[in-house]
């Protein structure tokens, strides 16, 4: 039966307390404490080894996670690059739809978005109240959609690629 480090430490302290109250010779006291502390020290070494093993596993897991994260980011960038390539090619050729047995590819118009051309020209009324001032694009979009002029901003139409 394996005793826990906590139990061994408690037993060692209890033995120290009991032995200090007894009238025994010094050699018997040393032998008794050595026997108890040997178990305690071995258990402490075993727990320390387990801790080191867990730390090594954590480093390996973190490295694997970082490697997977890097691979994920690279794949995402590749996807975006290929989508831009396909979209610009289709747009350049004036093609709006391609159908095949595998996919239906279409160039679609997205909702208008605000493009900031010069943030210094935007009136302060179009900033969000936060700890850090930030342009409120949804407010600007509503104003532009209602034909208000917002200096430094314009509504632009975007297209995106849809693969189904």
MDAnalysis code that builds the backbone (N, CA, C; Angstrom):
import MDAnalysis as mda
import numpy as np

u = mda.Universe.empty(492, n_residues=164, atom_resindex=np.repeat(np.arange(164), 3), trajectory=True)
u.add_TopologyAttr("name", ["N", "CA", "C"] * 164)
u.add_TopologyAttr("resid", np.arange(1, 165))
u.add_TopologyAttr("resname", ["UNK", "UNK", "UNK", "UNK", "UNK", "UNK", "UNK", "UNK", "UNK", "UNK", "UNK", "UNK", "UNK", "UNK", "UNK", "UNK", "UNK", "UNK", "UNK", "UNK", "UNK", "UNK", "UNK", "UNK", "UNK", "UNK", "UNK", "UNK", "UNK", "UNK", "UNK", "UNK", "UNK", "UNK", "UNK", "UNK", "UNK", "UNK", "UNK", "UNK", "UNK", "UNK", "UNK", "UNK", "UNK", "UNK", "UNK", "UNK", "UNK", "UNK", "UNK", "UNK", "UNK", "UNK", "UNK", "UNK", "UNK", "UNK", "UNK", "UNK", "UNK", "UNK", "UNK", "UNK", "UNK", "UNK", "UNK", "UNK", "UNK", "UNK", "UNK", "UNK", "UNK", "UNK", "UNK", "UNK", "UNK", "UNK", "UNK", "UNK", "UNK", "UNK", "UNK", "UNK", "UNK", "UNK", "UNK", "UNK", "UNK", "UNK", "UNK", "UNK", "UNK", "UNK", "UNK", "UNK", "UNK", "UNK", "UNK", "UNK", "UNK", "UNK", "UNK", "UNK", "UNK", "UNK", "UNK", "UNK", "UNK", "UNK", "UNK", "UNK", "UNK", "UNK", "UNK", "UNK", "UNK", "UNK", "UNK", "UNK", "UNK", "UNK", "UNK", "UNK", "UNK", "UNK", "UNK", "UNK", "UNK", "UNK", "UNK", "UNK", "UNK", "UNK", "UNK", "UNK", "UNK", "UNK", "UNK", "UNK", "UNK", "UNK", "UNK", "UNK", "UNK", "UNK", "UNK", "UNK", "UNK", "UNK", "UNK", "UNK", "UNK", "UNK", "UNK", "UNK", "UNK", "UNK", "UNK", "UNK", "UNK", "UNK", "UNK", "UNK"])
u.atoms.positions = np.array([
    [0.844, -1.194, 0.000],
    [0.000, 0.000, 0.000],
    [0.880, 1.245, 0.000],
    [0.595, 2.144, -0.908],
    [1.377, 3.368, -1.035],
    [0.738, 4.467, -0.189],
    [1.527, 5.076, 0.644],
    [1.034, 6.170, 1.473],
    [1.257, 7.496, 0.759],
    [0.346, 8.428, 0.965],
    [0.497, 9.730, 0.342],
    [1.571, 10.526, 1.064],
    [2.123, 11.494, 0.343],
    [3.148, 12.360, 0.925],
    [2.576, 13.092, 2.136],
    [1.342, 13.526, 2.040],
    [0.691, 14.218, 3.145],
    [0.623, 13.317, 4.378],
    [0.214, 12.055, 4.173],
    [0.100, 11.093, 5.280],
    [1.471, 10.815, 5.871],
    [2.486, 10.634, 4.994],
    [3.842, 10.380, 5.492],
    [4.369, 11.567, 6.292],
    [4.121, 12.782, 5.819],
    [4.573, 13.978, 6.528],
    [3.872, 14.098, 7.872],
    [2.583, 13.786, 7.880],
    [1.820, 13.828, 9.126],
    [2.345, 12.784, 10.117],
    [2.601, 11.554, 9.605],
    [3.156, 10.498, 10.464],
    [4.517, 10.892, 11.012],
    [5.345, 11.517, 10.181],
    [6.686, 11.930, 10.601],
    [6.582, 12.967, 11.721],
    [5.701, 13.946, 11.552],
    [5.528, 14.978, 12.590],
    [4.994, 14.359, 13.876],
    [4.046, 13.459, 13.737],
    [3.477, 12.803, 14.919],
    [4.538, 11.970, 15.632],
    [5.346, 11.259, 14.865],
    [6.426, 10.450, 15.462],
    [7.425, 11.346, 16.170],
    [7.754, 12.479, 15.571],
    [8.680, 13.428, 16.218],
    [8.111, 13.893, 17.557],
    [6.827, 14.228, 17.557],
    [6.178, 14.689, 18.788],
    [6.201, 13.599, 19.864],
    [5.859, 12.373, 19.450],
    [5.817, 11.268, 20.406],
    [7.206, 10.903, 20.909],
    [8.160, 10.869, 20.020],
    [9.524, 10.484, 20.414],
    [10.158, 11.521, 21.329],
    [9.807, 12.781, 21.129],
    [10.390, 13.816, 21.986],
    [9.898, 13.699, 23.428],
    [8.727, 13.085, 23.604],
    [8.177, 12.913, 24.947],
    [8.720, 11.655, 25.639],
    [9.237, 10.706, 24.856],
    [9.741, 9.452, 25.415],
    [11.177, 9.609, 25.895],
    [11.520, 8.789, 26.837],
    [12.898, 8.784, 27.342],
    [13.637, 7.630, 26.680],
    [14.121, 7.896, 25.430],
    [14.853, 6.848, 24.711],
    [16.239, 7.361, 24.365],
    [17.136, 6.403, 24.115],
    [18.513, 6.807, 23.834],
    [18.586, 7.470, 22.450],
    [19.673, 8.184, 22.255],
    [19.843, 8.997, 21.050],
    [19.904, 8.145, 19.780],
    [20.560, 6.993, 19.828],
    [20.688, 6.133, 18.653],
    [19.334, 5.588, 18.210],
    [18.496, 5.182, 19.142],
    [17.172, 4.680, 18.822],
    [16.339, 5.778, 18.183],
    [16.466, 6.986, 18.721],
    [15.754, 8.138, 18.167],
    [16.185, 8.385, 16.724],
    [17.508, 8.390, 16.465],
    [18.018, 8.615, 15.106],
    [17.551, 7.523, 14.150],
    [17.623, 6.260, 14.587],
    [17.223, 5.146, 13.738],
    [15.737, 5.240, 13.368],
    [14.915, 5.576, 14.341],
    [13.479, 5.679, 14.113],
    [13.159, 6.811, 13.133],
    [13.773, 7.967, 13.355],
    [13.532, 9.114, 12.487],
    [14.055, 8.852, 11.064],
    [15.188, 8.158, 10.967],
    [15.765, 7.844, 9.654],
    [14.844, 6.921, 8.857],
    [14.274, 5.939, 9.533],
    [13.366, 4.999, 8.862],
    [12.128, 5.734, 8.350],
    [11.587, 6.591, 9.177],
    [10.394, 7.343, 8.761],
    [10.739, 8.347, 7.673],
    [11.858, 9.064, 7.833],
    [12.206, 10.094, 6.855],
    [12.606, 9.483, 5.522],
    [13.128, 8.265, 5.516],
    [13.484, 7.590, 4.265],
    [12.262, 7.429, 3.380],
    [11.151, 6.976, 3.954],
    [9.898, 6.856, 3.196],
    [9.424, 8.221, 2.712],
    [9.507, 9.198, 3.605],
    [9.066, 10.549, 3.275],
    [9.917, 11.143, 2.151],
    [11.229, 10.988, 2.247],
    [12.125, 11.536, 1.222],
    [11.913, 10.846, -0.124],
    [11.733, 9.508, -0.102],
    [11.511, 8.788, -1.358],
    [10.193, 9.223, -1.998],
    [9.178, 9.395, -1.174],
    [7.882, 9.844, -1.697],
    [8.018, 11.258, -2.264],
    [8.776, 12.124, -1.576],
    [8.992, 13.493, -2.058],
    [9.710, 13.475, -3.411],
    [10.712, 12.616, -3.559],
    [11.436, 12.484, -4.823],
    [10.487, 11.988, -5.917],
    [9.645, 11.031, -5.586],
    [8.690, 10.502, -6.561],
    [7.698, 11.572, -7.014],
    [7.205, 12.363, -6.068],
    [6.262, 13.435, -6.413],
    [6.971, 14.487, -7.264],
    [8.208, 14.827, -6.904],
    [8.975, 15.804, -7.687],
    [9.202, 15.291, -9.110],
    [9.498, 13.994, -9.253],
    [9.689, 13.405, -10.581],
    [8.395, 13.481, -11.383],
    [7.281, 13.224, -10.741],
    [5.988, 13.309, -11.415],
    [5.707, 14.743, -11.870],
    [6.034, 15.709, -11.009],
    [5.861, 17.124, -11.357],
    [6.695, 17.468, -12.580],
    [7.951, 17.048, -12.593],
    [8.828, 17.319, -13.731],
    [8.281, 16.679, -15.010],
    [7.737, 15.476, -14.886],
    [7.157, 14.789, -16.032],
    [5.946, 15.571, -16.566],
    [5.091, 16.041, -15.668],
    [3.932, 16.843, -16.079],
    [4.372, 18.148, -16.739],
    [5.420, 18.787, -16.213],
    [5.927, 20.017, -16.816],
    [6.438, 19.749, -18.235],
    [7.135, 18.634, -18.423],
    [7.635, 18.278, -19.756],
    [6.473, 18.025, -20.709],
    [5.423, 17.354, -20.226],
    [4.243, 17.117, -21.055],
    [3.574, 18.433, -21.437],
    [3.517, 19.364, -20.485],
    [2.911, 20.676, -20.766],
    [3.693, 21.412, -21.849],
    [5.009, 21.358, -21.788],
    [5.834, 22.003, -22.807],
    [5.575, 21.359, -24.164],
    [5.521, 20.020, -24.198],
    [5.267, 19.311, -25.458],
    [3.889, 19.664, -26.011],
    [2.889, 19.724, -25.143],
    [1.528, 20.070, -25.578],
    [1.493, 21.502, -26.106],
    [2.153, 22.424, -25.402],
    [2.186, 23.822, -25.844],
    [2.868, 23.934, -27.197],
    [3.979, 23.231, -27.382],
    [4.679, 23.269, -28.668],
    [3.805, 22.704, -29.780],
    [3.104, 21.609, -29.492],
    [2.210, 21.009, -30.495],
    [1.060, 21.966, -30.808],
    [0.515, 22.597, -29.772],
    [-0.571, 23.564, -29.971],
    [-0.099, 24.731, -30.832],
    [1.099, 25.248, -30.540],
    [1.637, 26.358, -31.320],
    [1.861, 25.952, -32.772],
    [2.361, 24.731, -32.977],
    [2.601, 24.241, -34.336],
    [1.282, 24.106, -35.093],
    [0.273, 23.565, -34.424],
    [-1.036, 23.416, -35.059],
    [-1.644, 24.789, -35.338],
    [-1.487, 25.714, -34.410],
    [-2.005, 27.065, -34.597],
    [-1.334, 27.732, -35.797],
    [-0.022, 27.538, -35.929],
    [0.702, 28.102, -37.074],
    [0.213, 27.483, -38.376],
    [-0.001, 26.166, -38.369],
    [-0.500, 25.489, -39.564],
    [-1.898, 25.981, -39.911],
    [-2.730, 26.152, -38.893],
    [-4.092, 26.656, -39.099],
    [-4.047, 28.052, -39.727],
    [-3.216, 28.923, -39.176],
    [-3.109, 30.288, -39.699],
    [-2.624, 30.283, -41.148],
    [-1.657, 29.430, -41.432],
    [-1.135, 29.344, -42.802],
    [-2.225, 28.873, -43.760],
    [-3.005, 27.878, -43.342],
    [-4.095, 27.386, -44.200],
    [-5.150, 28.465, -44.413],
    [-5.500, 29.212, -43.356],
    [-6.482, 30.285, -43.476],
    [-5.997, 31.348, -44.454],
    [-4.705, 31.707, -44.365],
    [-4.147, 32.696, -45.286],
    [-4.181, 32.183, -46.720],
    [-3.892, 30.907, -46.897],
    [-3.915, 30.300, -48.230],
    [-5.333, 30.334, -48.799],
    [-6.323, 30.001, -47.963],
    [-7.727, 30.040, -48.392],
    [-8.098, 31.448, -48.838],
    [-7.777, 32.452, -48.024],
    [-8.111, 33.839, -48.361],
    [-7.404, 34.276, -49.641],
    [-6.149, 33.881, -49.798],
    [-5.397, 34.225, -51.000],
    [-6.033, 33.605, -52.241],
    [-6.400, 32.333, -52.147],
    [-7.025, 31.657, -53.282],
    [-8.400, 32.235, -53.593],
    [-9.154, 32.609, -52.565],
    [-10.458, 33.236, -52.791],
    [-10.292, 34.571, -53.505],
    [-9.312, 35.380, -53.063],
    [-9.063, 36.663, -53.729],
    [-8.667, 36.436, -55.190],
    [-7.803, 35.448, -55.406],
    [-7.354, 35.119, -56.762],
    [-8.542, 34.733, -57.649],
    [-9.380, 33.826, -57.150],
    [-10.535, 33.368, -57.920],
    [-11.513, 34.508, -58.157],
    [-11.780, 35.296, -57.122],
    [-12.715, 36.416, -57.251],
    [-12.217, 37.431, -58.268],
    [-10.973, 37.849, -58.163],
    [-10.461, 38.861, -59.100],
    [-10.410, 38.322, -60.525],
    [-10.114, 37.039, -60.674],
    [-10.104, 36.438, -62.009],
    [-11.505, 36.445, -62.606],
    [-12.492, 35.999, -61.830],
    [-13.872, 35.987, -62.321],
    [-14.361, 37.406, -62.605],
    [-14.052, 38.344, -61.712],
    [-14.459, 39.739, -61.923],
    [-13.805, 40.297, -63.179],
    [-12.523, 40.010, -63.361],
    [-11.794, 40.509, -64.522],
    [-12.360, 39.988, -65.828],
    [-12.932, 38.794, -65.789],
    [-13.520, 38.200, -67.001],
    [-15.008, 38.495, -67.114],
    [-15.566, 39.178, -66.130],
    [-16.989, 39.508, -66.166],
    [-17.885, 38.297, -65.928],
    [-17.357, 37.270, -65.301],
    [-18.137, 36.053, -65.040],
    [-18.755, 36.158, -63.647],
    [-20.070, 35.980, -63.561],
    [-20.775, 36.067, -62.277],
    [-21.078, 34.699, -61.678],
    [-21.110, 33.639, -62.523],
    [-21.476, 32.329, -62.001],
    [-20.788, 31.232, -62.800],
    [-20.312, 30.209, -62.065],
    [-19.742, 29.019, -62.678],
    [-20.400, 27.829, -62.000],
    [-20.975, 26.934, -62.801],
    [-21.625, 25.749, -62.236],
    [-20.855, 24.507, -62.662],
    [-20.777, 23.562, -61.765],
    [-20.157, 22.277, -62.085],
    [-20.869, 21.207, -61.269],
    [-20.463, 19.952, -61.473],
    [-21.045, 18.862, -60.691],
    [-20.654, 18.983, -59.216],
    [-19.486, 19.571, -58.972],
    [-18.981, 19.654, -57.596],
    [-19.420, 20.915, -56.860],
    [-19.366, 22.052, -57.555],
    [-19.611, 23.329, -56.891],
    [-20.411, 24.260, -57.779],
    [-21.096, 25.165, -57.118],
    [-21.648, 26.335, -57.785],
    [-20.878, 27.518, -57.219],
    [-20.211, 28.248, -58.101],
    [-19.384, 29.381, -57.679],
    [-20.057, 30.634, -58.212],
    [-20.246, 31.603, -57.332],
    [-20.875, 32.834, -57.799],
    [-20.200, 34.037, -57.153],
    [-20.197, 35.115, -57.909],
    [-19.711, 36.388, -57.401],
    [-20.951, 37.149, -56.970],
    [-21.009, 37.468, -55.697],
    [-22.204, 38.121, -55.150],
    [-21.860, 39.497, -54.600],
    [-22.879, 40.321, -54.596],
    [-22.718, 41.658, -54.038],
    [-23.053, 41.578, -52.542],
    [-22.172, 42.121, -51.751],
    [-22.424, 42.133, -50.310],
    [-23.077, 43.449, -49.919],
    [-23.479, 43.536, -48.684],
    [-24.041, 44.793, -48.183],
    [-22.961, 45.866, -48.246],
    [-23.393, 47.100, -48.399],
    [-22.426, 48.187, -48.448],
    [-21.703, 48.298, -47.116],
    [-20.442, 48.637, -47.201],
    [-19.630, 48.829, -46.003],
    [-18.987, 50.200, -46.073],
    [-18.625, 50.712, -44.923],
    [-17.983, 52.020, -44.858],
    [-16.479, 51.835, -45.060],
    [-15.949, 52.617, -45.957],
    [-14.501, 52.641, -46.148],
    [-14.012, 53.990, -45.647],
    [-13.126, 53.974, -44.675],
    [-12.566, 55.210, -44.135],
    [-11.432, 55.638, -45.068],
    [-11.584, 56.797, -45.676],
    [-10.544, 57.286, -46.576],
    [-9.582, 58.229, -45.853],
    [-10.101, 58.914, -44.816],
    [-9.249, 59.810, -44.036],
    [-9.887, 60.000, -42.660],
    [-9.414, 59.290, -41.685],
    [-10.020, 59.313, -40.346],
    [-9.926, 60.692, -39.688],
    [-8.914, 61.478, -40.015],
    [-8.761, 62.814, -39.413],
    [-9.893, 63.763, -39.810],
    [-10.547, 63.496, -40.920],
    [-11.636, 64.366, -41.375],
    [-12.982, 64.034, -40.745],
    [-13.100, 62.894, -40.099],
    [-14.388, 62.450, -39.554],
    [-14.744, 63.287, -38.324],
    [-15.931, 63.901, -38.319],
    [-16.357, 64.677, -37.142],
    [-16.451, 63.787, -35.892],
    [-16.217, 64.404, -34.760],
    [-16.198, 63.665, -33.494],
    [-17.540, 63.020, -33.182],
    [-18.639, 63.558, -33.753],
    [-19.971, 62.992, -33.517],
    [-20.068, 61.544, -33.972],
    [-19.178, 61.148, -34.872],
    [-19.215, 59.786, -35.412],
    [-18.251, 58.841, -34.685],
    [-17.867, 59.194, -33.500],
    [-17.022, 58.325, -32.678],
    [-17.849, 57.707, -31.570],
    [-17.515, 56.487, -31.203],
    [-18.167, 55.810, -30.078],
    [-17.557, 56.318, -28.783],
    [-18.380, 56.383, -27.770],
    [-17.890, 56.769, -26.453],
    [-17.398, 55.521, -25.731],
    [-16.118, 55.337, -25.704],
    [-15.498, 54.233, -24.977],
    [-14.292, 54.796, -24.261],
    [-13.562, 53.922, -23.600],
    [-12.339, 54.370, -22.937],
    [-11.388, 54.930, -23.993],
    [-11.357, 54.296, -25.139],
    [-10.562, 54.765, -26.273],
    [-11.553, 55.186, -27.355],
    [-11.399, 56.387, -27.882],
    [-12.306, 56.842, -28.936],
    [-12.154, 55.958, -30.155],
    [-13.295, 55.577, -30.720],
    [-13.300, 54.680, -31.865],
    [-14.406, 55.113, -32.813],
    [-14.106, 55.073, -34.095],
    [-15.094, 55.450, -35.108],
    [-16.252, 54.459, -35.059],
    [-17.475, 54.981, -35.093],
    [-18.674, 54.149, -35.089],
    [-19.138, 53.981, -36.531],
    [-18.682, 52.902, -37.174],
    [-18.989, 52.688, -38.588],
    [-20.478, 52.487, -38.837],
    [-21.191, 51.866, -37.916],
    [-22.629, 51.654, -38.145],
    [-23.372, 52.998, -38.158],
    [-22.969, 53.925, -37.315],
    [-23.575, 55.260, -37.311],
    [-23.245, 55.996, -38.602],
    [-22.012, 55.884, -39.045],
    [-21.603, 56.518, -40.301],
    [-22.378, 55.914, -41.470],
    [-22.534, 54.583, -41.457],
    [-23.248, 53.918, -42.548],
    [-24.689, 54.414, -42.631],
    [-25.352, 54.532, -41.479],
    [-26.736, 55.034, -41.479],
    [-26.793, 56.455, -42.032],
    [-25.839, 57.290, -41.610],
    [-25.828, 58.680, -42.072],
    [-25.601, 58.747, -43.574],
    [-24.654, 58.000, -44.081],
    [-24.372, 57.990, -45.518],
    [-25.558, 57.431, -46.310],
    [-26.196, 56.385, -45.757],
    [-27.352, 55.780, -46.431],
    [-28.519, 56.772, -46.512],
    [-28.582, 57.705, -45.567],
    [-29.630, 58.734, -45.558],
    [-29.179, 60.001, -46.282],
    [-28.120, 59.855, -47.073],
    [-27.581, 60.939, -47.913],
    [-26.964, 62.097, -47.143],
    [-26.530, 61.857, -45.911],
    [-25.747, 62.854, -45.199],
    [-24.299, 62.706, -45.646],
    [-23.583, 63.792, -45.677],
    [-22.173, 63.731, -46.037],
    [-21.359, 63.592, -44.749],
    [-20.491, 62.603, -44.725],
    [-19.586, 62.415, -43.597],
    [-18.172, 62.554, -44.162],
    [-17.493, 63.654, -43.837],
    [-16.148, 63.865, -44.382],
    [-15.225, 62.684, -44.049],
    [-14.467, 62.284, -45.057],
    [-13.506, 61.204, -44.851],
    [-14.096, 59.815, -44.987],
    [-15.349, 59.726, -45.427],
    [-15.995, 58.412, -45.539],
    [-16.809, 58.320, -46.811],
    [-16.999, 57.095, -47.268],
    [-17.887, 56.850, -48.400],
    [-18.410, 55.430, -48.286],
    [-19.555, 55.177, -48.900],
    [-20.111, 53.835, -48.971],
    [-19.538, 53.154, -50.204],
    [-19.121, 51.930, -50.055],
    [-18.587, 51.181, -51.193],
    [-19.321, 49.858, -51.303],
    [-19.473, 49.397, -52.526],
    [-20.056, 48.083, -52.775],
    [-18.918, 47.073, -52.838],
    [-19.121, 45.959, -52.199],
    [-18.137, 44.890, -52.238],
    [-18.748, 43.661, -52.854],
    [-17.902, 42.823, -53.397],
    [-18.331, 41.526, -53.877],
    [-17.535, 40.484, -53.137],
    [-18.137, 39.328, -52.978],
    [-17.447, 38.232, -52.319],
    [-17.720, 36.950, -53.078],
    [-16.903, 35.991, -52.819],
    [-17.007, 34.712, -53.515],
    [-17.827, 33.752, -52.684],
    [-18.780, 33.097, -53.323],
    [-19.614, 32.111, -52.638],
    [-19.438, 30.773, -53.334],
    [-19.003, 29.779, -52.591],
    [-18.842, 28.431, -53.141],
    [-19.801, 27.513, -52.403],
    [-20.694, 26.906, -53.148],
    [-21.708, 26.067, -52.516],
    [-21.534, 24.641, -52.979],
])
